Amino acid sequence: MTANRRFRRVVRIGPVQVATYCDGRGREKHTAACTAPRCGFATDYDSRAAAELAARTHRCAVR
């Protein structure tokens, strides 16, 4: 079963996109995902500040 997430407040910081969504239990979550090819970086956070910090400090290992 796939999760149907509706992202809001999508911001791009370098190659990383940060967005806010509600999880299956109604809690607000924040995600940071790199859009570079073959990178694979994607994590969920409880606070928007943590997701934006991860986006700012992310360095792609694949070049």
C-alpha positions in Angstrom: 0.0 0.0 0.0 1.5 3.3 -1.0 1.2 6.5 1.1 -0.7 9.3 -0.5 1.1 12.4 0.9 0.2 15.9 0.0 3.2 18.1 0.4 2.9 21.7 1.2 5.4 24.5 1.8 7.9 23.0 -0.6 11.2 24.8 -0.7 14.3 24.0 -2.7 17.7 24.5 -0.9 20.4 23.6 -3.5 19.6 20.1 -4.8 17.5 19.3 -1.7 13.7 19.9 -1.5 12.2 20.4 1.9 8.4 19.9 2.4 5.7 19.6 5.1 3.1 16.8 5.1 0.7 15.1 7.5 1.5 11.4 8.3 -1.1 8.6 8.6 -1.7 9.5 12.2 -2.5 13.2 11.6 0.9 14.5 12.8 2.7 17.2 10.9 6.1 15.9 9.6 8.8 17.5 7.5 11.0 15.8 4.9 14.2 16.6 3.1 15.0 14.8 -0.1 17.9 15.3 -2.6 16.9 15.5 -6.2 20.3 14.7 -7.6 20.6 11.6 -9.7 21.7 8.4 -7.8 22.0 10.3 -4.5 19.2 8.6 -2.5 19.2 11.1 0.5 15.7 11.4 2.0 14.8 11.7 5.7 11.8 12.7 7.8 12.0 15.1 10.8 9.6 16.3 13.5 10.6 20.0 13.1 10.9 22.2 10.0 14.2 23.7 11.3 15.8 20.2 11.5 14.8 19.4 7.9 16.1 22.8 6.6 19.4 22.3 8.5 19.8 18.8 6.9 19.2 20.4 3.5 21.8 23.1 4.0 24.5 20.7 5.3 23.8 17.8 2.8 26.7 16.9 0.5 26.0 14.3 -2.2 28.5 11.4 -2.1 27.8 10.4 -5.7 29.3 12.6 -8.4 
